[in-house]
Amino acid sequence: MKTSFNKNRNLRRQQGVVLFISLIMLVAMTLAGIALIRSVDTANLVAGNLAFRQGATLAADSGEEAARTWLLTQNTLSLYNDSPVNGYVSNTPPVPSWEQFDWQNLSFPLPAADAAGNQVNYVIHRLCAITGSPTGAGNNCMTTTTSGGGGGSSMGAGVQTVTGTAVYYYRVTSRVLGPRNTTSYVQTLITV
């Protein structure tokens, strides 16, 4: 009889141990679930921020296009001098950083934000050392030449100098302020 009494007593002890282990496993699974939820939330925030940044970068294209259109509508002489109202600078001053640039007074804001809430400003810098005529003394402008054609064979006989018209480079910098404090800067070189 002694043996059956000891068996019952051991079974009761084991049932308490299983309950304790089950509670530990339940706490561990709860902590793992909370960690998974936090990880998914963080991943969603990162993906959302990347989408806002990409949207802001794409919105900068409207600033680049507006600056290009403005440049194409100007006569050559008007590009010799600054036009702060239009976001145009006829030389390339040193810019310590675009975050410190005076976007409020020296750039041109597009009239309205896009559907995503991105506000675009642009500034155009003519890539010349000084203001004035690009062919003036000391005005080392970045230029390229349009091809005017030439004749001759590929063997070198009858080689002619290719002449053309000089075109000047302009740097367009667009700044986009978007939702969630998104800021994006895009630069493009344009020849006119």
KATAWO-V208852 format. One record per helix or strand. SS is the DSSP state (H for helix, E for strand). FROM is the first residue (numbers start at 1). TO is the last residue. Records with the same first field share a line. If there is no record, write none. Layout:
SS: FROM-TO, FROM-TO
This chain:
H: 2-72, 76-80, 84-86, 103-106, 179-181
E: 83-83, 88-89, 108-109, 119-126, 143-145, 166-178, 182-191
